[in-house]
Each structure stands twice: as structure tokens, then as C-alpha cells.
């Protein structure tokens, strides 16, 4: 059983409905963390909600390179990131290992713009992750991890629990996560979806992040995009992680970690 669990709801700010579900999930004690999309229509409202006691200090930035319009200019000229009409249209393959100098600079500028947009709306992000896991693309992940370290916040690792992670994918994720830790510092030890949790893959130690996309089931119950229609995310977590404290990323650097994760951090010390 993990020592602590972060139940993080992605996509805060996507829409008024998503905001309402995430607020309710916080108030019900289901989730302990969320990440906001700075370029979405309901982002300003999400930032106002983030000032409530149940959410304060528990909302990070959900870095977005795949949906909507960017907040910076340089990336608009990059055909692997944006379409001619000015919206994101990411065309990087998952196995992409390098960006041009101009592309890297454009990603850095967009990340800075989305971060600043949070600050301008009174939200100090608690951590960084990304929409549709774009920071699992190696060179994007390096930009995100370096930026996270500069801001003094954790960054989500690539999902490392799941029956569908074969040997080659597991090797890539292990190397990527080592790089994210080397550049970014503190993070959870394990990352999974509610479906992975349902499959019995909860770790025996360390800090676990469950990546959630909650939906309303009525009353104080919630489903999730990773689960079957009508299946309860609340019942799943309450049953399989009974007694495990739900925490957030704000104090993660002081949290206990699995032994192998501690060894990775020690061996990865440096730039």
C-alpha cells in the first residue's frame, strides 16, 4: 500500500461544467489536487474557485500544447505545433527526441506565458503536468522539468503502472522519468490511472499519483473518464486505498518516497 496518494483532477478551467465537478470533488474529499488549463474559456472562473479553502495551494498548471489557441506568439509560426488558423495542432510523434532551437524556444515561451497567466489571475501553481501527456515527449519534458525546477515546483512523472506498458515502453518511461527527476527534482514515485488502480496495480510503498478526470454520478458520487460508464471512482479509491492519506503536491519534497525512487534522486543529482 502506498504511504500517500495524490488524486489529481486534470482539465480544471476547461468548461463551467468541468469546474463545477472538480469543485464538488474537492469538497467531497475525493480529490486532493487539480491542474488548470490556462488558455481555456473557464480558466478565470477556475482561478477564482482555487481561492476557496478546499482548493487553496492544491492547483497546478496543466500545460497545454494540443487544444485551443496559444497564449504566446512565437509558437504560432511552428508548423509542428500550430495550424495556419492559429490554434494548436501538435504534430510531434511520441518518439520525437529533439526540437529545433526555434521550436524549443517557442515551447519555453508558451510555458512561460501559461504560467504567467496563472499568476496574473492570482493562482500560484502547486506543480506542473500536461494535457494529453505532451511532456512525455522527451524534448518537451526537458523544457517542462527545467521550468518546474526554476519555479520550485514538482512535475508529474510519466505513467509507470499499467498492464499495457510493454518492455520497450517501460524502458523509455524509466529513462524519461529519470531525466524528469534529474532536471525537475521532487515528484510522486508512481503514476497511474483509475483503471490501473482497478487492475490491482497500486504500489506497496512510496507516493502514488492517480490521474483522474472525474464526472458527476449524482449526489456525492463520481465517475471517471478512465472507468466504465456509471462506475464509481469514489468507491474504487475508498476501497483500494483505504486509510492512505490523500495529499497534494505542495509539500511533496518532504514526503516519504520508495527506496528505488530515493536512489534515483541521489544518482541523478546535478544539472
The 8 nearest C-alpha neighbors of each residue, nearest first, counted from 0:
[[1, 203, 204, 202, 2, 201, 240, 243],
 [2, 0, 204, 205, 203, 3, 202, 206],
 [1, 3, 205, 204, 206, 243, 0, 4],
 [4, 2, 206, 244, 1, 243, 245, 207],
 [3, 5, 207, 245, 208, 206, 246, 244],
 [4, 6, 208, 246, 247, 245, 7, 31],
 [5, 7, 30, 209, 31, 208, 32, 4],
 [6, 8, 32, 33, 210, 211, 5, 30],
 [9, 7, 33, 211, 212, 32, 210, 34],
 [8, 10, 34, 33, 212, 11, 7, 211],
 [11, 9, 13, 35, 36, 12, 34, 8],
 [12, 10, 35, 13, 18, 34, 9, 36],
 [13, 11, 42, 41, 45, 14, 36, 35],
 [12, 14, 39, 10, 11, 41, 17, 36],
 [15, 13, 41, 17, 16, 12, 18, 40],
 [14, 16, 18, 17, 41, 19, 13, 12],
 [15, 17, 19, 14, 18, 20, 13, 21],
 [18, 16, 14, 20, 19, 15, 21, 13],
 [19, 17, 15, 21, 16, 20, 11, 12],
 [18, 20, 16, 22, 17, 21, 23, 15],
 [21, 19, 23, 17, 22, 18, 24, 215],
 [22, 20, 24, 18, 23, 19, 17, 25],
 [23, 21, 19, 25, 24, 20, 18, 26],
 [22, 24, 26, 20, 21, 25, 27, 19],
 [25, 23, 21, 27, 29, 22, 26, 30],
 [26, 24, 28, 22, 30, 23, 27, 29],
 [25, 27, 23, 28, 24, 22, 53, 29],
 [28, 26, 24, 25, 29, 23, 219, 30],
 [29, 27, 25, 26, 30, 24, 31, 23],
 [30, 28, 24, 27, 25, 233, 31, 6],
 [31, 29, 6, 25, 28, 32, 24, 7],
 [30, 32, 6, 247, 246, 5, 245, 7],
 [31, 33, 7, 57, 247, 30, 58, 6],
 [34, 32, 8, 7, 58, 9, 59, 57],
 [33, 35, 59, 61, 60, 9, 58, 11],
 [34, 36, 11, 60, 61, 12, 10, 37],
 [37, 35, 61, 12, 38, 39, 10, 11],
 [36, 38, 113, 42, 39, 35, 116, 117],
 [39, 37, 36, 70, 69, 68, 40, 42],
 [38, 40, 13, 42, 41, 37, 36, 12],
 [41, 39, 42, 14, 13, 12, 38, 43],
 [42, 40, 12, 14, 44, 13, 43, 39],
 [41, 43, 12, 45, 44, 39, 40, 37],
 [44, 42, 46, 45, 41, 47, 120, 12],
 [43, 45, 47, 41, 46, 42, 48, 12],
 [46, 44, 42, 48, 12, 47, 43, 49],
 [47, 45, 49, 43, 44, 48, 122, 120],
 [46, 48, 44, 49, 45, 50, 43, 51],
 [47, 49, 45, 50, 46, 51, 44, 54],
 [48, 50, 46, 54, 47, 51, 55, 45],
 [51, 49, 55, 48, 47, 52, 54, 46],
 [50, 52, 49, 54, 53, 48, 55, 47],
 [53, 51, 55, 54, 50, 49, 56, 48],
 [52, 54, 51, 55, 25, 26, 49, 57],
 [55, 53, 49, 57, 52, 51, 56, 50],
 [54, 56, 50, 52, 57, 49, 51, 53],
 [57, 55, 58, 125, 54, 249, 124, 123],
 [56, 58, 32, 54, 55, 125, 247, 33],
 [59, 57, 33, 34, 125, 124, 32, 56],
 [58, 60, 124, 34, 125, 126, 127, 35],
 [59, 61, 34, 35, 127, 124, 62, 126],
 [60, 62, 129, 34, 35, 36, 128, 130],
 [63, 61, 129, 60, 130, 128, 36, 110],
 [62, 64, 130, 65, 129, 61, 36, 66],
 [65, 63, 87, 66, 89, 62, 133, 80],
 [66, 64, 87, 89, 63, 88, 67, 130],
 [67, 65, 87, 64, 63, 68, 86, 88],
 [66, 68, 86, 87, 69, 38, 65, 39],
 [67, 69, 86, 87, 85, 70, 38, 66],
 [70, 68, 71, 86, 87, 67, 38, 109],
 [69, 71, 112, 109, 113, 68, 38, 72],
 [72, 70, 109, 69, 112, 73, 108, 74],
 [71, 73, 75, 74, 70, 69, 76, 109],
 [74, 72, 105, 75, 76, 71, 77, 108],
 [73, 75, 105, 77, 76, 72, 71, 80],
 [76, 74, 73, 81, 77, 72, 85, 80],
 [75, 77, 74, 73, 78, 81, 72, 83],
 [76, 78, 74, 80, 79, 75, 81, 102],
 [79, 77, 80, 81, 82, 76, 75, 83],
 [78, 80, 90, 77, 89, 91, 81, 88],
 [81, 79, 89, 78, 88, 77, 87, 90],
 [82, 80, 87, 88, 78, 75, 86, 77],
 [81, 83, 88, 84, 85, 86, 87, 78],
 [84, 82, 85, 81, 86, 75, 78, 76],
 [85, 83, 82, 86, 81, 75, 87, 68],
 [86, 84, 83, 82, 75, 81, 68, 87],
 [87, 85, 68, 67, 81, 82, 84, 88],
 [86, 88, 81, 65, 66, 80, 67, 68],
 [89, 87, 81, 80, 82, 65, 90, 86],
 [88, 90, 80, 65, 79, 91, 87, 81],
 [91, 89, 79, 80, 88, 92, 78, 81],
 [90, 92, 89, 79, 95, 93, 80, 136],
 [91, 93, 95, 94, 90, 136, 89, 96],
 [92, 94, 136, 95, 91, 135, 137, 133],
 [93, 95, 92, 96, 136, 137, 91, 135],
 [96, 94, 92, 93, 97, 91, 136, 137],
 [97, 95, 137, 138, 94, 98, 136, 93],
 [96, 98, 138, 95, 99, 137, 139, 103],
 [99, 97, 102, 103, 100, 138, 96, 101],
 [98, 100, 102, 101, 103, 97, 104, 105],
 [99, 101, 103, 102, 104, 98, 105, 97],
 [100, 102, 104, 99, 103, 105, 98, 77],
 [103, 101, 105, 99, 104, 100, 98, 106],
 [102, 104, 106, 100, 105, 101, 98, 99],
 [103, 105, 107, 101, 102, 106, 108, 100],
 [104, 106, 74, 102, 108, 73, 103, 107],
 [107, 105, 109, 103, 108, 104, 110, 102],
 [106, 108, 104, 110, 105, 109, 111, 103],
 [109, 107, 111, 105, 106, 110, 112, 104],
 [108, 110, 112, 106, 71, 111, 107, 113],
 [109, 111, 107, 113, 112, 108, 114, 106],
 [110, 112, 108, 114, 109, 113, 115, 107],
 [113, 111, 109, 115, 110, 114, 70, 116],
 [112, 114, 116, 110, 115, 37, 111, 109],
 [113, 115, 111, 117, 116, 112, 110, 118],
 [116, 114, 118, 112, 117, 113, 119, 111],
 [117, 115, 113, 119, 114, 118, 112, 120],
 [118, 116, 122, 114, 120, 115, 119, 121],
 [117, 119, 115, 122, 121, 120, 116, 123],
 [118, 120, 116, 117, 121, 115, 122, 114],
 [121, 119, 117, 118, 122, 46, 116, 43],
 [120, 122, 118, 119, 117, 123, 46, 47],
 [123, 121, 117, 118, 120, 124, 46, 49],
 [122, 124, 118, 125, 117, 121, 56, 59],
 [125, 123, 59, 126, 60, 58, 122, 117],
 [124, 126, 59, 249, 58, 57, 56, 248],
 [127, 125, 59, 153, 152, 124, 154, 248],
 [128, 126, 154, 60, 59, 61, 155, 153],
 [127, 129, 61, 155, 154, 62, 60, 126],
 [130, 128, 62, 61, 132, 133, 63, 134],
 [129, 131, 63, 132, 61, 62, 133, 128],
 [130, 132, 133, 129, 65, 63, 134, 64],
 [131, 133, 129, 130, 134, 135, 128, 157],
 [134, 132, 135, 131, 136, 129, 130, 139],
 [133, 135, 140, 139, 136, 132, 129, 143],
 [136, 134, 133, 132, 140, 137, 157, 139],
 [137, 135, 134, 93, 139, 133, 140, 138],
 [136, 138, 140, 139, 96, 135, 141, 175],
 [139, 137, 141, 140, 97, 96, 136, 98],
 [140, 138, 134, 142, 141, 136, 137, 143],
 [141, 139, 134, 143, 137, 138, 142, 135],
 [140, 142, 138, 144, 139, 143, 145, 137],
 [143, 141, 139, 145, 140, 144, 146, 107],
 [142, 144, 140, 146, 141, 145, 147, 139],
 [145, 143, 183, 147, 141, 146, 182, 142],
 [146, 144, 148, 142, 182, 147, 143, 183],
 [145, 147, 149, 143, 144, 148, 142, 150],
 [148, 146, 144, 150, 152, 149, 145, 183],
 [147, 149, 183, 151, 145, 150, 146, 152],
 [148, 150, 146, 147, 151, 145, 152, 183],
 [151, 149, 147, 148, 152, 146, 145, 153],
 [150, 152, 148, 149, 147, 153, 146, 183],
 [151, 153, 126, 147, 150, 148, 125, 154],
 [154, 152, 126, 185, 186, 147, 127, 184],
 [153, 155, 127, 126, 186, 128, 147, 144],
 [156, 154, 128, 186, 127, 157, 153, 187],
 [157, 155, 176, 158, 154, 190, 186, 179],
 [156, 158, 135, 159, 176, 172, 155, 190],
 [159, 157, 190, 191, 160, 156, 189, 172],
 [158, 160, 190, 157, 189, 161, 191, 172],
 [161, 159, 191, 158, 190, 200, 195, 189],
 [162, 160, 163, 195, 164, 159, 200, 191],
 [161, 163, 164, 160, 195, 165, 198, 200],
 [162, 164, 161, 165, 160, 168, 195, 169],
 [165, 163, 162, 161, 169, 168, 166, 160],
 [164, 166, 168, 167, 169, 163, 162, 170],
 [167, 165, 169, 168, 170, 164, 171, 163],
 [168, 166, 170, 169, 165, 171, 164, 172],
 [167, 169, 171, 165, 170, 166, 164, 172],
 [170, 168, 166, 172, 167, 171, 164, 165],
 [169, 171, 167, 173, 168, 172, 166, 174],
 [172, 170, 168, 174, 169, 173, 175, 167],
 [173, 171, 175, 169, 174, 170, 176, 168],
 [174, 172, 170, 176, 171, 175, 169, 177],
 [173, 175, 177, 171, 172, 176, 170, 178],
 [176, 174, 172, 178, 177, 173, 171, 179],
 [177, 175, 179, 173, 178, 174, 156, 172],
 [176, 178, 174, 180, 175, 179, 181, 173],
 [177, 179, 181, 175, 176, 180, 182, 174],
 [180, 178, 176, 182, 183, 181, 177, 144],
 [181, 179, 184, 183, 177, 178, 182, 176],
 [180, 182, 267, 178, 179, 183, 184, 177],
 [183, 181, 179, 145, 180, 144, 184, 178],
 [184, 182, 144, 148, 180, 179, 145, 147],
 [183, 185, 180, 181, 182, 148, 153, 186],
 [186, 184, 153, 252, 180, 183, 251, 187],
 [185, 187, 153, 154, 155, 188, 184, 251],
 [186, 188, 206, 189, 207, 208, 155, 185],
 [187, 189, 206, 205, 207, 260, 186, 256],
 [188, 190, 207, 187, 159, 208, 206, 191],
 [191, 189, 158, 208, 159, 207, 209, 160],
 [192, 190, 209, 160, 158, 195, 210, 208],
 [191, 193, 210, 195, 194, 209, 196, 211],
 [192, 194, 196, 195, 197, 225, 209, 211],
 [195, 193, 197, 192, 196, 225, 226, 198],
 [196, 194, 198, 192, 197, 193, 161, 200],
 [195, 197, 193, 198, 194, 200, 199, 201],
 [196, 198, 194, 199, 195, 193, 235, 200],
 [199, 197, 195, 196, 200, 194, 162, 161],
 [200, 198, 197, 196, 201, 195, 239, 202],
 [199, 201, 196, 198, 195, 202, 160, 161],
 [200, 202, 196, 199, 0, 203, 1, 195],
 [203, 201, 204, 1, 0, 200, 205, 207],
 [202, 204, 0, 1, 201, 205, 2, 257],
 [205, 203, 1, 0, 202, 2, 257, 206],
 [204, 206, 257, 256, 1, 2, 188, 207],
 [205, 207, 3, 187, 188, 4, 1, 2],
 [208, 206, 189, 4, 190, 187, 188, 5],
 [209, 207, 5, 190, 4, 6, 189, 210],
 [208, 210, 6, 191, 192, 190, 211, 5],
 [211, 209, 192, 7, 191, 208, 6, 8],
 [212, 210, 8, 7, 213, 209, 9, 192],
 [211, 213, 223, 8, 224, 9, 214, 210],
 [214, 212, 223, 222, 211, 221, 224, 8],
 [213, 215, 222, 223, 221, 20, 216, 212],
 [214, 216, 221, 217, 222, 20, 220, 213],
 [217, 215, 221, 220, 222, 214, 229, 218],
 [218, 216, 215, 220, 219, 221, 214, 222],
 [217, 219, 220, 216, 215, 221, 23, 27],
 [218, 220, 217, 27, 221, 216, 23, 24],
 [221, 219, 216, 218, 217, 233, 215, 231],
 [222, 220, 215, 216, 214, 231, 232, 233],
 [223, 221, 231, 214, 232, 213, 230, 216],
 [222, 224, 213, 212, 226, 214, 225, 232],
 [223, 225, 212, 226, 213, 222, 214, 211],
 [226, 224, 223, 194, 193, 192, 227, 212],
 [227, 225, 223, 224, 194, 230, 228, 193],
 [228, 226, 230, 229, 225, 224, 223, 222],
 [227, 229, 230, 226, 222, 223, 224, 231],
 [230, 228, 222, 227, 231, 216, 226, 221],
 [229, 231, 227, 228, 222, 226, 232, 223],
 [232, 230, 222, 233, 234, 221, 235, 229],
 [233, 231, 222, 235, 234, 221, 223, 236],
 [232, 234, 231, 236, 235, 237, 221, 220],
 [235, 233, 237, 231, 232, 236, 238, 220],
 [236, 234, 232, 238, 233, 237, 239, 231],
 [235, 237, 240, 239, 233, 238, 234, 232],
 [236, 238, 234, 241, 235, 240, 233, 239],
 [237, 239, 241, 235, 236, 240, 234, 233],
 [238, 240, 236, 241, 237, 235, 196, 197],
 [241, 239, 236, 243, 237, 238, 242, 0],
 [240, 242, 237, 238, 243, 239, 236, 244],
 [241, 243, 240, 244, 237, 245, 238, 239],
 [242, 244, 240, 3, 241, 2, 245, 4],
 [245, 243, 3, 246, 4, 242, 2, 5],
 [246, 244, 4, 5, 31, 3, 243, 6],
 [247, 245, 5, 31, 4, 244, 3, 248],
 [248, 246, 32, 5, 31, 249, 57, 250],
 [247, 249, 251, 250, 125, 126, 153, 246],
 [248, 250, 125, 247, 251, 56, 57, 126],
 [251, 249, 248, 252, 253, 254, 247, 246],
 [250, 252, 254, 248, 253, 249, 185, 186],
 [251, 253, 185, 254, 250, 186, 153, 249],
 [252, 254, 251, 250, 255, 185, 256, 249],
 [253, 255, 251, 252, 256, 250, 206, 3],
 [256, 254, 205, 253, 257, 206, 2, 3],
 [257, 255, 205, 206, 261, 260, 258, 254],
 [256, 258, 205, 260, 259, 204, 261, 188],
 [259, 257, 261, 260, 262, 256, 205, 204],
 [260, 258, 262, 261, 257, 263, 256, 264],
 [259, 261, 263, 257, 262, 258, 188, 264],
 [262, 260, 264, 258, 263, 259, 265, 256],
 [261, 263, 259, 265, 260, 264, 266, 258],
 [262, 264, 260, 266, 261, 265, 267, 259],
 [265, 263, 267, 261, 262, 266, 268, 260],
 [264, 266, 262, 267, 263, 268, 261, 260],
 [267, 265, 263, 264, 268, 262, 181, 261],
 [268, 266, 181, 264, 265, 263, 269, 180],
 [269, 267, 265, 266, 181, 264, 270, 184],
 [268, 270, 267, 181, 182, 266, 265, 264],
 [269, 182, 181, 268, 267, 145, 183, 178]]
